[in-house]
Amino acid sequence: MSDLHKEVSELERKSATAARLFDIRRIIGGLFVVYGVIVTIAGINPSDADLKKAEGVHINLWTGLAMLALGIFFLAWMKLRPAQVPEEAPGTPES
């Protein structure tokens, strides 16, 4: 019975690790930060034609900064409130 308990504990630990690793907030936050950096860099020095199209607004710069802020928000949210694995999966019979 001890080996079974050890095996179950190991599977629970792996499940909790997988739940934290594949947290959707990490994926969304990471993508927004990467794309935000790219768009911000593109918006730092726009051409005159780009500014004329956007009616004088540095749209790439502002959009990139907003994307960075959103990405940082998701990553901070993930750090402050990590994913919790439920004690018992729904629909499993009790021992």
BELLINGI-V676989 format. One record per residue. N is the residue number from 1. SS is DSSP state (a for helix, b for strand, c for the rest). NEAR is the number of other C-alpha atoms within 10 Angstrom. Layout:
# BELLINGI-V676989
n;ss;near
N;SS;NEAR
N;SS;NEAR
This chain:
# BELLINGI-V676989
n;ss;near
1;c;6
2;a;7
3;a;8
4;a;9
5;a;10
6;a;11
7;a;12
8;a;12
9;a;12
10;a;12
11;a;12
12;a;14
13;a;13
14;a;12
15;a;13
16;a;15
17;a;13
18;a;12
19;a;15
20;a;17
21;a;12
22;c;11
23;c;13
24;a;14
25;a;20
26;a;20
27;a;14
28;a;15
29;a;22
30;a;18
31;a;15
32;a;23
33;a;23
34;a;15
35;a;15
36;a;24
37;a;17
38;a;15
39;a;20
40;a;22
41;a;15
42;a;14
43;a;20
44;a;13
45;c;13
46;c;14
47;c;10
48;a;10
49;a;10
50;a;16
51;a;16
52;a;11
53;a;10
54;c;12
55;c;10
56;c;11
57;c;12
58;c;17
59;a;18
60;a;22
61;a;21
62;a;16
63;a;15
64;a;24
65;a;19
66;a;16
67;a;22
68;a;23
69;a;16
70;a;18
71;a;24
72;a;18
73;a;16
74;a;20
75;a;20
76;a;15
77;a;14
78;a;17
79;a;12
80;a;9
81;c;9
82;c;13
83;c;17
84;c;9
85;c;15
86;c;8
87;c;7
88;c;9
89;c;8
90;c;7
91;c;6
92;c;7
93;c;7
94;c;5
95;c;3
